[in-house]
Amino acid sequence: MSQWSSAKAKRVLAALLRIGWTIKRQSSSHKVLSRPGWPDVVFAFHDKDEVGPKMLSRVAKRTGLKPQDL
């Protein structure tokens, strides 16, 4: 069983911003996030989208997000 449960994209983005990511630029719903020491990440979800456990796991792998950060 996955340690991730689904969450709204707005909540995931807020958690990423709390752990040090910043929005570098934005075009529509595509946000390019940057953090020193990490490669840039494209966050392409609308605020009300539900992000499932598999996708949250992928986002976590690229950003350092942990379940307790949500």
All heavy atoms as a GROMACS GRO file, in nm:
protein
  556
    1MET      N    1   0.084  -0.118   0.000
    1MET     CA    2   0.000   0.000   0.000
    1MET      C    3   0.088   0.124   0.000
    1MET      O    4   0.190   0.130   0.067
    1MET     CB    5  -0.090  -0.003   0.123
    1MET     CG    6  -0.175   0.118   0.142
    1MET     SD    7  -0.345   0.072   0.110
    1MET     CE    8  -0.420   0.229   0.131
    2SER      N    9   0.048   0.224  -0.074
    2SER     CA   10   0.125   0.347  -0.085
    2SER      C   11   0.114   0.430   0.042
    2SER      O   12   0.010   0.431   0.109
    2SER     CB   13   0.072   0.428  -0.204
    2SER     OG   14   0.136   0.552  -0.211
    3GLN      N   15   0.220   0.500   0.074
    3GLN     CA   16   0.215   0.588   0.190
    3GLN      C   17   0.148   0.721   0.155
    3GLN      O   18   0.123   0.802   0.242
    3GLN     CB   19   0.356   0.612   0.244
    3GLN     CG   20   0.451   0.673   0.143
    3GLN     CD   21   0.591   0.687   0.196
    3GLN    OE1   22   0.612   0.676   0.314
    3GLN    NE2   23   0.685   0.710   0.107
    4TRP      N   24   0.120   0.739   0.028
    4TRP     CA   25   0.055   0.862  -0.019
    4TRP      C   26  -0.094   0.840  -0.036
    4TRP      O   27  -0.137   0.737  -0.083
    4TRP     CB   28   0.114   0.904  -0.154
    4TRP     CG   29   0.257   0.943  -0.147
    4TRP    CD1   30   0.364   0.863  -0.175
    4TRP    CD2   31   0.310   1.068  -0.106
    4TRP    NE1   32   0.480   0.933  -0.156
    4TRP    CE2   33   0.450   1.060  -0.114
    4TRP    CE3   34   0.253   1.188  -0.065
    4TRP    CZ2   35   0.533   1.165  -0.081
    4TRP    CZ3   36   0.335   1.294  -0.034
    4TRP    CH2   37   0.474   1.282  -0.041
    5SER      N   38  -0.172   0.941   0.000
    5SER     CA   39  -0.314   0.941  -0.034
    5SER      C   40  -0.335   1.059  -0.127
    5SER      O   41  -0.251   1.146  -0.138
    5SER     CB   42  -0.399   0.956   0.092
    5SER     OG   43  -0.368   1.076   0.158
    6SER      N   44  -0.446   1.063  -0.197
    6SER     CA   45  -0.467   1.172  -0.292
    6SER      C   46  -0.486   1.305  -0.219
    6SER      O   47  -0.527   1.310  -0.103
    6SER     CB   48  -0.588   1.141  -0.381
    6SER     OG   49  -0.702   1.123  -0.302
    7ALA      N   50  -0.454   1.413  -0.290
    7ALA     CA   51  -0.466   1.547  -0.233
    7ALA      C   52  -0.496   1.646  -0.345
    7ALA      O   53  -0.464   1.620  -0.461
    7ALA     CB   54  -0.337   1.587  -0.162
    8LYS      N   55  -0.556   1.756  -0.312
    8LYS     CA   56  -0.582   1.862  -0.408
    8LYS      C   57  -0.450   1.925  -0.451
    8LYS      O   58  -0.356   1.939  -0.371
    8LYS     CB   59  -0.672   1.970  -0.349
    8LYS     CG   60  -0.812   1.924  -0.317
    8LYS     CD   61  -0.893   1.913  -0.443
    8LYS     CE   62  -1.037   1.878  -0.408
    8LYS     NZ   63  -1.117   1.857  -0.525
    9ALA      N   64  -0.441   1.965  -0.577
    9ALA     CA   65  -0.319   2.024  -0.631
    9ALA      C   66  -0.281   2.152  -0.556
    9ALA      O   67  -0.162   2.180  -0.535
    9ALA     CB   68  -0.336   2.053  -0.779
   10LYS      N   69  -0.380   2.229  -0.514
   10LYS     CA   70  -0.353   2.352  -0.440
   10LYS      C   71  -0.278   2.323  -0.309
   10LYS      O   72  -0.185   2.394  -0.271
   10LYS     CB   73  -0.486   2.423  -0.411
   10LYS     CG   74  -0.474   2.560  -0.352
   10LYS     CD   75  -0.612   2.625  -0.341
   10LYS     CE   76  -0.600   2.769  -0.297
   10LYS     NZ   77  -0.729   2.835  -0.296
   11ARG      N   78  -0.316   2.215  -0.243
   11ARG     CA   79  -0.252   2.175  -0.117
   11ARG      C   80  -0.109   2.125  -0.141
   11ARG      O   81  -0.018   2.154  -0.064
   11ARG     CB   82  -0.337   2.066  -0.053
   11ARG     CG   83  -0.291   2.025   0.082
   11ARG     CD   84  -0.390   1.928   0.144
   11ARG     NE   85  -0.335   1.876   0.268
   11ARG     CZ   86  -0.375   1.766   0.325
   11ARG    NH1   87  -0.475   1.698   0.272
   11ARG    NH2   88  -0.321   1.724   0.436
   12VAL      N   89  -0.090   2.052  -0.251
   12VAL     CA   90   0.043   2.002  -0.286
   12VAL      C   91   0.136   2.118  -0.318
   12VAL      O   92   0.250   2.123  -0.271
   12VAL     CB   93   0.036   1.903  -0.405
   12VAL    CG1   94   0.175   1.858  -0.447
   12VAL    CG2   95  -0.051   1.783  -0.369
   13LEU      N   96   0.088   2.214  -0.396
   13LEU     CA   97   0.169   2.331  -0.431
   13LEU      C   98   0.206   2.410  -0.306
   13LEU      O   99   0.320   2.453  -0.290
   13LEU     CB  100   0.096   2.420  -0.531
   13LEU     CG  101   0.170   2.545  -0.576
   13LEU    CD1  102   0.302   2.508  -0.644
   13LEU    CD2  103   0.084   2.629  -0.668
   14ALA      N  104   0.111   2.428  -0.215
   14ALA     CA  105   0.138   2.500  -0.090
   14ALA      C  106   0.247   2.428  -0.009
   14ALA      O  107   0.336   2.492   0.048
   14ALA     CB  108   0.010   2.514  -0.008
   15ALA      N  109   0.243   2.296  -0.007
   15ALA     CA  110   0.344   2.218   0.066
   15ALA      C  111   0.481   2.236   0.001
   15ALA      O  112   0.582   2.250   0.070
   15ALA     CB  113   0.305   2.071   0.070
   16LEU      N  114   0.485   2.236  -0.132
   16LEU     CA  115   0.612   2.256  -0.202
   16LEU      C  116   0.671   2.394  -0.173
   16LEU      O  117   0.791   2.408  -0.152
   16LEU     CB  118   0.594   2.236  -0.353
   16LEU     CG  119   0.567   2.093  -0.399
   16LEU    CD1  120   0.529   2.090  -0.546
   16LEU    CD2  121   0.689   2.006  -0.374
   17LEU      N  122   0.586   2.494  -0.170
   17LEU     CA  123   0.632   2.630  -0.140
   17LEU      C  124   0.684   2.638   0.004
   17LEU      O  125   0.782   2.708   0.031
   17LEU     CB  126   0.521   2.732  -0.164
   17LEU     CG  127   0.474   2.745  -0.310
   17LEU    CD1  128   0.356   2.840  -0.319
   17LEU    CD2  129   0.587   2.788  -0.400
   18ARG      N  130   0.621   2.565   0.096
   18ARG     CA  131   0.666   2.564   0.236
   18ARG      C  132   0.804   2.501   0.252
   18ARG      O  133   0.881   2.540   0.339
   18ARG     CB  134   0.566   2.489   0.324
   18ARG     CG  135   0.453   2.573   0.377
   18ARG     CD  136   0.380   2.504   0.491
   18ARG     NE  137   0.337   2.369   0.461
   18ARG     CZ  138   0.222   2.336   0.402
   18ARG    NH1  139   0.138   2.431   0.366
   18ARG    NH2  140   0.191   2.210   0.380
   19ILE      N  141   0.836   2.400   0.170
   19ILE     CA  142   0.965   2.332   0.187
   19ILE      C  143   1.076   2.397   0.105
   19ILE      O  144   1.186   2.343   0.097
   19ILE     CB  145   0.957   2.180   0.157
   19ILE    CG1  146   0.922   2.153   0.011
   19ILE    CG2  147   0.861   2.111   0.251
   19ILE    CD1  148   0.940   2.007  -0.030
   20GLY      N  149   1.049   2.513   0.045
   20GLY     CA  150   1.157   2.588  -0.018
   20GLY      C  151   1.149   2.607  -0.168
   20GLY      O  152   1.235   2.674  -0.226
   21TRP      N  153   1.050   2.552  -0.234
   21TRP     CA  154   1.036   2.572  -0.377
   21TRP      C  155   0.974   2.709  -0.403
   21TRP      O  156   0.894   2.757  -0.322
   21TRP     CB  157   0.949   2.463  -0.438
   21TRP     CG  158   1.017   2.330  -0.442
   21TRP    CD1  159   1.017   2.236  -0.344
   21TRP    CD2  160   1.101   2.280  -0.546
   21TRP    NE1  161   1.094   2.129  -0.382
   21TRP    CE2  162   1.148   2.153  -0.506
   21TRP    CE3  163   1.141   2.330  -0.670
   21TRP    CZ2  164   1.231   2.077  -0.586
   21TRP    CZ3  165   1.223   2.252  -0.749
   21TRP    CH2  166   1.268   2.127  -0.707
   22THR      N  167   1.012   2.772  -0.513
   22THR     CA  168   0.953   2.900  -0.552
   22THR      C  169   0.903   2.889  -0.696
   22THR      O  170   0.955   2.809  -0.774
   22THR     CB  171   1.054   3.016  -0.544
   22THR    OG1  172   1.167   2.985  -0.627
   22THR    CG2  173   1.100   3.038  -0.401
   23ILE      N  174   0.804   2.971  -0.730
   23ILE     CA  175   0.752   2.972  -0.867
   23ILE      C  176   0.843   3.062  -0.949
   23ILE      O  177   0.851   3.182  -0.925
   23ILE     CB  178   0.607   3.020  -0.871
   23ILE    CG1  179   0.518   2.924  -0.791
   23ILE    CG2  180   0.559   3.031  -1.015
   23ILE    CD1  181   0.374   2.968  -0.778
   24LYS      N  182   0.912   3.002  -1.044
   24LYS     CA  183   1.006   3.074  -1.129
   24LYS      C  184   0.930   3.150  -1.238
   24LYS      O  185   0.957   3.265  -1.266
   24LYS     CB  186   1.104   2.974  -1.190
   24LYS     CG  187   1.220   3.032  -1.263
   24LYS     CD  188   1.314   2.918  -1.304
   24LYS     CE  189   1.441   2.968  -1.364
   24LYS     NZ  190   1.528   2.855  -1.402
   25ARG      N  191   0.837   3.080  -1.302
   25ARG     CA  192   0.750   3.142  -1.403
   25ARG      C  193   0.625   3.058  -1.418
   25ARG      O  194   0.620   2.944  -1.373
   25ARG     CB  195   0.823   3.158  -1.536
   25ARG     CG  196   0.860   3.030  -1.605
   25ARG     CD  197   0.936   3.058  -1.736
   25ARG     NE  198   0.973   2.934  -1.800
   25ARG     CZ  199   1.083   2.866  -1.773
   25ARG    NH1  200   1.168   2.911  -1.683
   25ARG    NH2  201   1.108   2.753  -1.836
   26GLN      N  202   0.524   3.118  -1.483
   26GLN     CA  203   0.396   3.048  -1.497
   26GLN      C  204   0.334   3.084  -1.631
   26GLN      O  205   0.338   3.198  -1.675
   26GLN     CB  206   0.302   3.089  -1.384
   26GLN     CG  207   0.166   3.025  -1.393
   26GLN     CD  208   0.078   3.056  -1.273
   26GLN    OE1  209   0.123   3.116  -1.177
   26GLN    NE2  210  -0.046   3.017  -1.280
   27SER      N  211   0.277   2.982  -1.695
   27SER     CA  212   0.201   3.001  -1.817
   27SER      C  213   0.076   2.916  -1.803
   27SER      O  214   0.084   2.793  -1.807
   27SER     CB  215   0.283   2.957  -1.938
   27SER     OG  216   0.205   2.965  -2.055
   28SER      N  217  -0.037   2.981  -1.781
   28SER     CA  218  -0.164   2.913  -1.757
   28SER      C  219  -0.152   2.827  -1.631
   28SER      O  220  -0.115   2.878  -1.526
   28SER     CB  221  -0.203   2.832  -1.880
   28SER     OG  222  -0.329   2.776  -1.862
   29SER      N  223  -0.180   2.697  -1.640
   29SER     CA  224  -0.171   2.613  -1.521
   29SER      C  225  -0.033   2.550  -1.504
   29SER      O  226  -0.009   2.480  -1.407
   29SER     CB  227  -0.277   2.503  -1.527
   29SER     OG  228  -0.248   2.416  -1.635
   30HIS      N  229   0.058   2.576  -1.598
   30HIS     CA  230   0.194   2.521  -1.590
   30HIS      C  231   0.283   2.616  -1.512
   30HIS      O  232   0.308   2.728  -1.555
   30HIS     CB  233   0.252   2.498  -1.730
   30HIS     CG  234   0.189   2.386  -1.803
   30HIS    ND1  235   0.060   2.390  -1.850
   30HIS    CD2  236   0.238   2.265  -1.836
   30HIS    CE1  237   0.033   2.276  -1.910
   30HIS    NE2  238   0.138   2.198  -1.903
   31LYS      N  239   0.330   2.569  -1.397
   31LYS     CA  240   0.420   2.649  -1.314
   31LYS      C  241   0.556   2.581  -1.313
   31LYS      O  242   0.566   2.461  -1.293
   31LYS     CB  243   0.367   2.657  -1.171
   31LYS     CG  244   0.233   2.724  -1.159
   31LYS     CD  245   0.176   2.706  -1.019
   31LYS     CE  246   0.040   2.767  -1.006
   31LYS     NZ  247  -0.065   2.693  -1.075
   32VAL      N  248   0.662   2.660  -1.337
   32VAL     CA  249   0.797   2.606  -1.328
   32VAL      C  250   0.849   2.643  -1.190
   32VAL      O  251   0.857   2.761  -1.154
   32VAL     CB  252   0.889   2.664  -1.438
   32VAL    CG1  253   1.031   2.613  -1.422
   32VAL    CG2  254   0.834   2.628  -1.576
   33LEU      N  255   0.879   2.541  -1.110
   33LEU     CA  256   0.926   2.560  -0.973
   33LEU      C  257   1.076   2.542  -0.968
   33LEU      O  258   1.132   2.456  -1.037
   33LEU     CB  259   0.859   2.460  -0.880
   33LEU     CG  260   0.706   2.457  -0.881
   33LEU    CD1  261   0.656   2.346  -0.789
   33LEU    CD2  262   0.649   2.589  -0.838
   34SER      N  263   1.142   2.623  -0.885
   34SER     CA  264   1.286   2.608  -0.870
   34SER      C  265   1.323   2.609  -0.723
   34SER      O  266   1.252   2.665  -0.639
   34SER     CB  267   1.360   2.720  -0.944
   34SER     OG  268   1.333   2.845  -0.885
   35ARG      N  269   1.435   2.544  -0.694
   35ARG     CA  270   1.488   2.536  -0.559
   35ARG      C  271   1.639   2.515  -0.572
   35ARG      O  272   1.682   2.433  -0.653
   35ARG     CB  273   1.424   2.418  -0.485
   35ARG     CG  274   1.470   2.401  -0.342
   35ARG     CD  275   1.396   2.284  -0.279
   35ARG     NE  276   1.438   2.263  -0.143
   35ARG     CZ  277   1.401   2.161  -0.068
   35ARG    NH1  278   1.319   2.069  -0.116
   35ARG    NH2  279   1.444   2.147   0.055
   36PRO      N  280   1.718   2.590  -0.497
   36PRO     CA  281   1.863   2.574  -0.508
   36PRO      C  282   1.906   2.429  -0.481
   36PRO      O  283   1.859   2.366  -0.387
   36PRO     CB  284   1.918   2.667  -0.399
   36PRO     CG  285   1.809   2.765  -0.373
   36PRO     CD  286   1.681   2.693  -0.401
   37GLY      N  287   1.993   2.377  -0.568
   37GLY     CA  288   2.043   2.241  -0.552
   37GLY      C  289   1.956   2.135  -0.616
   37GLY      O  290   1.988   2.016  -0.611
   38TRP      N  291   1.843   2.173  -0.676
   38TRP     CA  292   1.751   2.078  -0.740
   38TRP      C  293   1.726   2.126  -0.883
   38TRP      O  294   1.723   2.245  -0.910
   38TRP     CB  295   1.617   2.076  -0.667
   38TRP     CG  296   1.620   2.018  -0.531
   38TRP    CD1  297   1.665   2.080  -0.417
   38TRP    CD2  298   1.577   1.888  -0.490
   38TRP    NE1  299   1.651   1.996  -0.310
   38TRP    CE2  300   1.597   1.878  -0.352
   38TRP    CE3  301   1.522   1.780  -0.558
   38TRP    CZ2  302   1.566   1.764  -0.280
   38TRP    CZ3  303   1.490   1.667  -0.486
   38TRP    CH2  304   1.512   1.659  -0.350
   39PRO      N  305   1.703   2.032  -0.977
   39PRO     CA  306   1.664   2.075  -1.112
   39PRO      C  307   1.521   2.131  -1.109
   39PRO      O  308   1.441   2.094  -1.023
   39PRO     CB  309   1.671   1.946  -1.195
   39PRO     CG  310   1.672   1.834  -1.098
   39PRO     CD  311   1.721   1.888  -0.966
   40ASP      N  312   1.492   2.223  -1.202
   40ASP     CA  313   1.358   2.281  -1.209
   40ASP      C  314   1.254   2.174  -1.236
   40ASP      O  315   1.281   2.073  -1.301
   40ASP     CB  316   1.351   2.386  -1.320
   40ASP     CG  317   1.428   2.512  -1.286
   40ASP    OD1  318   1.477   2.524  -1.172
   40ASP    OD2  319   1.439   2.600  -1.373
   41VAL      N  320   1.134   2.196  -1.185
   41VAL     CA  321   1.023   2.101  -1.197
   41VAL      C  322   0.902   2.175  -1.253
   41VAL      O  323   0.873   2.286  -1.212
   41VAL     CB  324   0.988   2.042  -1.058
   41VAL    CG1  325   0.863   1.957  -1.066
   41VAL    CG2  326   1.104   1.963  -1.003
   42VAL      N  327   0.832   2.113  -1.348
   42VAL     CA  328   0.709   2.170  -1.401
   42VAL      C  329   0.593   2.112  -1.323
   42VAL      O  330   0.576   1.990  -1.314
   42VAL     CB  331   0.693   2.140  -1.551
   42VAL    CG1  332   0.559   2.193  -1.602
   42VAL    CG2  333   0.807   2.200  -1.631
   43PHE      N  334   0.512   2.199  -1.263
   43PHE     CA  335   0.392   2.159  -1.188
   43PHE      C  336   0.273   2.199  -1.274
   43PHE      O  337   0.242   2.317  -1.286
   43PHE     CB  338   0.391   2.231  -1.052
   43PHE     CG  339   0.286   2.181  -0.959
   43PHE    CD1  340   0.306   2.066  -0.883
   43PHE    CD2  341   0.166   2.249  -0.944
   43PHE    CE1  342   0.209   2.019  -0.795
   43PHE    CE2  343   0.068   2.204  -0.856
   43PHE     CZ  344   0.090   2.089  -0.782
   44ALA      N  345   0.209   2.102  -1.337
   44ALA     CA  346   0.106   2.131  -1.438
   44ALA      C  347  -0.032   2.082  -1.394
   44ALA      O  348  -0.094   2.000  -1.461
   44ALA     CB  349   0.145   2.067  -1.570
   45PHE      N  350  -0.081   2.131  -1.282
   45PHE     CA  351  -0.213   2.093  -1.233
   45PHE      C  352  -0.295   2.219  -1.206
   45PHE      O  353  -0.241   2.320  -1.161
   45PHE     CB  354  -0.202   2.016  -1.101
   45PHE     CG  355  -0.126   1.887  -1.112
   45PHE    CD1  356   0.007   1.880  -1.070
   45PHE    CD2  357  -0.185   1.773  -1.163
   45PHE    CE1  358   0.078   1.761  -1.080
   45PHE    CE2  359  -0.115   1.654  -1.172
   45PHE     CZ  360   0.017   1.649  -1.131
   46HIS      N  361  -0.425   2.210  -1.230
   46HIS     CA  362  -0.515   2.317  -1.188
   46HIS      C  363  -0.537   2.302  -1.038
   46HIS      O  364  -0.529   2.192  -0.984
   46HIS     CB  365  -0.649   2.305  -1.262
   46HIS     CG  366  -0.638   2.332  -1.408
   46HIS    ND1  367  -0.637   2.457  -1.461
   46HIS    CD2  368  -0.627   2.246  -1.513
   46HIS    CE1  369  -0.626   2.451  -1.592
   46HIS    NE2  370  -0.619   2.323  -1.626
   47ASP      N  371  -0.565   2.412  -0.969
   47ASP     CA  372  -0.578   2.412  -0.823
   47ASP      C  373  -0.677   2.309  -0.770
   47ASP      O  374  -0.654   2.248  -0.667
   47ASP     CB  375  -0.618   2.550  -0.772
   47ASP     CG  376  -0.503   2.649  -0.775
   47ASP    OD1  377  -0.387   2.605  -0.790
   47ASP    OD2  378  -0.529   2.769  -0.761
   48LYS      N  379  -0.786   2.287  -0.840
   48LYS     CA  380  -0.890   2.197  -0.790
   48LYS      C  381  -0.872   2.053  -0.834
   48LYS      O  382  -0.950   1.966  -0.796
   48LYS     CB  383  -1.028   2.248  -0.832
   48LYS     CG  384  -1.059   2.381  -0.766
   48LYS     CD  385  -1.198   2.428  -0.796
   48LYS     CE  386  -1.212   2.565  -0.736
   48LYS     NZ  387  -1.338   2.593  -0.681
   49ASP      N  388  -0.768   2.025  -0.912
   49ASP     CA  389  -0.742   1.888  -0.956
   49ASP      C  390  -0.705   1.801  -0.837
   49ASP      O  391  -0.638   1.845  -0.744
   49ASP     CB  392  -0.626   1.882  -1.056
   49ASP     CG  393  -0.666   1.929  -1.195
   49ASP    OD1  394  -0.787   1.949  -1.219
   49ASP    OD2  395  -0.576   1.946  -1.278
   50GLU      N  396  -0.748   1.677  -0.842
   50GLU     CA  397  -0.712   1.578  -0.740
   50GLU      C  398  -0.587   1.504  -0.790
   50GLU      O  399  -0.588   1.450  -0.899
   50GLU     CB  400  -0.828   1.480  -0.720
   50GLU     CG  401  -0.817   1.394  -0.600
   50GLU     CD  402  -0.846   1.465  -0.469
   50GLU    OE1  403  -0.917   1.566  -0.469
   50GLU    OE2  404  -0.795   1.418  -0.366
   51VAL      N  405  -0.481   1.508  -0.713
   51VAL     CA  406  -0.356   1.441  -0.750
   51VAL      C  407  -0.353   1.308  -0.676
   51VAL      O  408  -0.358   1.304  -0.553
   51VAL     CB  409  -0.233   1.527  -0.712
   51VAL    CG1  410  -0.105   1.459  -0.756
   51VAL    CG2  411  -0.244   1.666  -0.773
   52GLY      N  412  -0.347   1.200  -0.751
   52GLY     CA  413  -0.353   1.066  -0.693
   52GLY      C  414  -0.222   1.021  -0.631
   52GLY      O  415  -0.118   1.086  -0.647
   53PRO      N  416  -0.225   0.907  -0.562
   53PRO     CA  417  -0.107   0.856  -0.492
   53PRO      C  418   0.014   0.829  -0.583
   53PRO      O  419   0.126   0.862  -0.546
   53PRO     CB  420  -0.155   0.725  -0.430
   53PRO     CG  421  -0.302   0.731  -0.431
   53PRO     CD  422  -0.342   0.824  -0.540
   54LYS      N  423  -0.010   0.772  -0.702
   54LYS     CA  424   0.102   0.745  -0.793
   54LYS      C  425   0.170   0.874  -0.837
   54LYS      O  426   0.293   0.883  -0.840
   54LYS     CB  427   0.054   0.667  -0.916
   54LYS     CG  428   0.048   0.519  -0.896
   54LYS     CD  429   0.024   0.452  -1.029
   54LYS     CE  430   0.026   0.302  -1.012
   54LYS     NZ  431   0.005   0.233  -1.138
   55MET      N  432   0.090   0.973  -0.874
   55MET     CA  433   0.147   1.100  -0.920
   55MET      C  434   0.215   1.173  -0.804
   55MET      O  435   0.320   1.234  -0.822
   55MET     CB  436   0.039   1.187  -0.983
   55MET     CG  437   0.094   1.315  -1.044
   55MET     SD  438   0.226   1.291  -1.164
   55MET     CE  439   0.136   1.227  -1.301
   56LEU      N  440   0.158   1.166  -0.685
   56LEU     CA  441   0.222   1.227  -0.569
   56LEU      C  442   0.357   1.163  -0.541
   56LEU      O  443   0.454   1.233  -0.506
   56LEU     CB  444   0.133   1.215  -0.444
   56LEU     CG  445   0.027   1.322  -0.428
   56LEU    CD1  446  -0.061   1.291  -0.309
   56LEU    CD2  447   0.089   1.459  -0.414
   57SER      N  448   0.367   1.034  -0.560
   57SER     CA  449   0.493   0.964  -0.542
   57SER      C  450   0.597   1.014  -0.642
   57SER      O  451   0.714   1.035  -0.607
   57SER     CB  452   0.471   0.814  -0.557
   57SER     OG  453   0.592   0.746  -0.547
   58ARG      N  454   0.555   1.033  -0.766
   58ARG     CA  455   0.646   1.085  -0.869
   58ARG      C  456   0.690   1.227  -0.838
   58ARG      O  457   0.806   1.262  -0.854
   58ARG     CB  458   0.579   1.082  -1.005
   58ARG     CG  459   0.557   0.943  -1.058
   58ARG     CD  460   0.487   0.948  -1.190
   58ARG     NE  461   0.445   0.814  -1.229
   58ARG     CZ  462   0.360   0.790  -1.329
   58ARG    NH1  463   0.308   0.890  -1.396
   58ARG    NH2  464   0.327   0.667  -1.357
   59VAL      N  465   0.595   1.310  -0.795
   59VAL     CA  466   0.629   1.449  -0.758
   59VAL      C  467   0.727   1.448  -0.641
   59VAL      O  468   0.824   1.523  -0.640
   59VAL     CB  469   0.500   1.528  -0.722
   59VAL    CG1  470   0.533   1.661  -0.658
   59VAL    CG2  471   0.414   1.549  -0.846
   60ALA      N  472   0.703   1.362  -0.544
   60ALA     CA  473   0.789   1.355  -0.426
   60ALA      C  474   0.931   1.315  -0.463
   60ALA      O  475   1.028   1.368  -0.408
   60ALA     CB  476   0.731   1.256  -0.326
   61LYS      N  477   0.944   1.223  -0.556
   61LYS     CA  478   1.076   1.175  -0.597
   61LYS      C  479   1.158   1.288  -0.658
   61LYS      O  480   1.278   1.298  -0.638
   61LYS     CB  481   1.059   1.062  -0.698
   61LYS     CG  482   1.182   0.975  -0.714
   61LYS     CD  483   1.155   0.861  -0.808
   61LYS     CE  484   1.078   0.752  -0.737
   61LYS     NZ  485   1.066   0.628  -0.816
   62ARG      N  486   1.090   1.379  -0.732
   62ARG     CA  487   1.160   1.488  -0.800
   62ARG      C  488   1.176   1.612  -0.713
   62ARG      O  489   1.255   1.700  -0.747
   62ARG     CB  490   1.084   1.525  -0.925
   62ARG     CG  491   1.085   1.415  -1.028
   62ARG     CD  492   1.028   1.459  -1.158
   62ARG     NE  493   1.047   1.352  -1.256
   62ARG     CZ  494   0.950   1.302  -1.329
   62ARG    NH1  495   0.829   1.350  -1.318
   62ARG    NH2  496   0.976   1.206  -1.414
   63THR      N  497   1.100   1.622  -0.605
   63THR     CA  498   1.102   1.747  -0.527
   63THR      C  499   1.146   1.732  -0.382
   63THR      O  500   1.170   1.832  -0.314
   63THR     CB  501   0.960   1.811  -0.525
   63THR    OG1  502   0.870   1.720  -0.462
   63THR    CG2  503   0.913   1.845  -0.663
   64GLY      N  504   1.151   1.609  -0.330
   64GLY     CA  505   1.186   1.590  -0.190
   64GLY      C  506   1.068   1.604  -0.097
   64GLY      O  507   1.084   1.611   0.025
   65LEU      N  508   0.947   1.607  -0.151
   65LEU     CA  509   0.826   1.618  -0.070
   65LEU      C  510   0.804   1.489   0.008
   65LEU      O  511   0.829   1.380  -0.042
   65LEU     CB  512   0.706   1.644  -0.161
   65LEU     CG  513   0.572   1.675  -0.097
   65LEU    CD1  514   0.577   1.812  -0.028
   65LEU    CD2  515   0.462   1.675  -0.201
   66LYS      N  516   0.759   1.502   0.132
   66LYS     CA  517   0.731   1.387   0.218
   66LYS      C  518   0.583   1.389   0.256
   66LYS      O  519   0.523   1.497   0.262
   66LYS     CB  520   0.818   1.392   0.343
   66LYS     CG  521   0.965   1.384   0.312
   66LYS     CD  522   1.046   1.387   0.439
   66LYS     CE  523   1.193   1.383   0.408
   66LYS     NZ  524   1.256   1.512   0.412
   67PRO      N  525   0.524   1.273   0.288
   67PRO     CA  526   0.382   1.270   0.325
   67PRO      C  527   0.349   1.364   0.442
   67PRO      O  528   0.242   1.424   0.444
   67PRO     CB  529   0.358   1.124   0.362
   67PRO     CG  530   0.461   1.048   0.289
   67PRO     CD  531   0.581   1.138   0.282
   68GLN      N  532   0.438   1.378   0.538
   68GLN     CA  533   0.409   1.465   0.652
   68GLN      C  534   0.414   1.614   0.615
   68GLN      O  535   0.365   1.698   0.690
   68GLN     CB  536   0.502   1.436   0.771
   68GLN     CG  537   0.649   1.452   0.743
   68GLN     CD  538   0.715   1.323   0.698
   68GLN    OE1  539   0.651   1.233   0.646
   68GLN    NE2  540   0.845   1.313   0.718
   69ASP      N  541   0.469   1.649   0.497
   69ASP     CA  542   0.471   1.789   0.452
   69ASP      C  543   0.332   1.835   0.410
   69ASP      O  544   0.304   1.955   0.412
   69ASP     CB  545   0.569   1.808   0.336
   69ASP     CG  546   0.713   1.786   0.376
   69ASP    OD1  547   0.745   1.809   0.495
   69ASP    OD2  548   0.793   1.747   0.292
   70LEU      N  549   0.247   1.742   0.371
   70LEU     CA  550   0.112   1.779   0.330
   70LEU      C  551   0.032   1.804   0.455
   70LEU      O  552  -0.054   1.876   0.470
   70LEU     CB  553   0.046   1.668   0.249
   70LEU     CG  554   0.106   1.643   0.112
   70LEU    CD1  555   0.036   1.525   0.046
   70LEU    CD2  556   0.092   1.764   0.022
   0.00000   0.00000   0.00000
